Amino acid sequence: MSVLTPRRLAVGVVVLALFAVPYVFSAYFTGAVASRALYLGLAAASLTFLASYGGIGSLAQTGLYCIAGFVMARFIVTNGVDPILAAVLAMAICVACGAFFGAISSNSEGIYLLMITLALGVITFYFFSQVPAFGGHEGINGVRTPGFIGDPVREPGNIYYTALIISIAAYALVRYVGRTAFGLALQGVRDDPVRMRALGYNVRLHRTLGFAAGALLAGAAGVLGTWHETRISPGTIDVSQTIQLLTIAVIGGLYRLEGAWIGALVYTLLDTYTRGLTGRFETWIGLILLAILILSPDGITGLAESLTRHVRRVRRPSRQPVPPAPSAPSETLTQSSALDPRQVAR
Amino acid sequence: MRDAAGALRRRAPAVFAYALLAFAIIWVADKAFGKGFGLSGNGPQFVIVALNGLSLAALYFITASGFTLVFGLMRVVNMAHGALYLLGGYLALDLIQHGWGWWTAAAAAAALTGLTGLIMQQLLLRWNQGQDLRQALITIAVAIILADQMIVQFGGTPETIQPPGGLAGTVEIGLYHLQYPAFRVFIIGAALAVGALLWLVIRHTRFGMVIRAGVDDRAMTSALGVNVQLVFGAAFFLGAALAGLGGVMGGTVLSLAPGEDDKFLLSSLVVVIIGGLGSLPGAAVGALALGLVEQLSAVYLPSQYTNYSILLTFILLVVVLAVRPAGFFGRPS
């Protein structure tokens, strides 16, 4: 196999293009669209990671995002902790909460898990909007950023590169973890928890650790998002925000990791440039979500994949259909047994 | 030795849960009756708080029974249930403002909400049965659209429905000479009636028999010549209508505003997670637990912790899931 495959070439071009964004586009675009798309994509990636590798539909990711954001903001503003140290502490707490959420819900599967995680997410929202230690409804304003980021409004390039590097690292990390023994076992749990249990794997432990890993991504996104906005309030985690994250993941494709960032870019573009055109942005987002769920439940990446497959089949009719990429799960949203193994078990 | 240790480890969550429950009961009892049962103690306050908890539980039960009915039969988690609750309330408010009486408006609002649910089921959920995650996501999309359109139609300011004439005042409840809002007493009665009616329909009518058969084995029921689609449609109509009815009562006793839909979606979720999905007695137990915990914790927590009362809902959920992962009446998956 040659070192320079078309696939690697494409990845290189995409990464180069991403690094060129602050030079090509305006400061406004870099700050309000590109940076925001990166950290929202990172948050959505935590959802996509759990769905595609663990078969876990989690709606608690927005809550975890906010746990990291709020804890860091409080450390920085109230306790005067150094921003980097505060971010590390906040992410540690976020991962601990994620593991705890996972331990609570890991005994459930499929639709039960979706409900329990939604309840956990909403309870997190009510917690932060009621507790005065975290500013109550007002939230926490004036969060300092570390020196290398500076003022995210005046110098959006810094926060953009930080978010980009963390996003690439997170993507690479998830792809790597997917090939480790833990990642393979997690995918086994996704495909058939009953068989994995029979083989001696601790299914609950794997799901709980999966949740902790997902919380790491959501926590990183929470830290970046709070630095970017320099403030955080409970409005960042109410149910409509949870749904926003879900919309992003579904638009991009729930079962492809890169779909999270693609969905976030599409969503942020729509949010920035069409919110003024229509009075009822939320209605349109709901309609778009509905259309995607009805027409192409695997989102944009799923659509692109089936298109390429179709084109290749037309070009080379004698060949076998191209097998899906190694990271793609064997079953998709349309065959929901992947997320509801009870139906298989019955 | 290892067996004993294993048994202890298995029982530990249950023992812990019962200890916690006992502690909570003693704590509340001490706060309520620590100064005696007389009028000078905190007894009267306890009675009012308990009644508040009961009427809230009744409201939760009416709303969540529709949620659990739909899930039990079709395995559809209707995430638009909270939006349907709010829709029912707003429809009744609108009709009353157009000069309808409370009772007719409530009936019409429940029927219209049921119709909305039926349309949603026929258009969006009928052709993808069995794909439960996709269906849940579709109902979320519907919830977004409904919530946003309700802001367009009814505005964002909180509004309240006036109770019907006969129930506007207060009644004497016969304890400590206390007066209590008649409408809240009515809600408790309405929840009992709804529960009894659903129980009778599900246990003792042909329709209920078909529903139970459909819950147990959809394909077999269909093969035996039952028009399962018709039953599904009827059940979805009923479930949505119960959400609408809950909205009318909630709008009368609490208020109607954007955000109430999320609140009641959460309460329905917590109620059925505690009680067990698809179980009517489970919904009753879950609603009682949630309503009482919410109201009692708001009053009986030490005052500096009152803001943390939401954590008690969380603890309730965690403890129940630790002891009974499928809820109190849920069948283990």
Interface residues (C-beta under 8 A of the other chain):
Chain A: G57 I104 S105 N107 S108 E109 G110 I111 Y112 L114 M115 I116 L118 A119 L120 V122 I123 Y126 F127 Q130 V131 P132 D238 V239 S240 I243 L246 V250 G279 R280 E282 T283 I285 G286 L287 L289 L290 L293 I294 P297 L333 T334 Q335 S336 L339 D340 R342 Q343 A345
Chain B: R75 V77 M79 L124 G130 Q131 D132 L133 R134 A136 L137 I138 I140 A141 V142 A143 I144 I145 A147 D148 Q149 V152 G259 D262 L265 L266 L269 V270 V272 I273 L277 N307 Y308 S309 I310 L311 T313 F314 L317 V318 L321 A322 P325 A326 S333
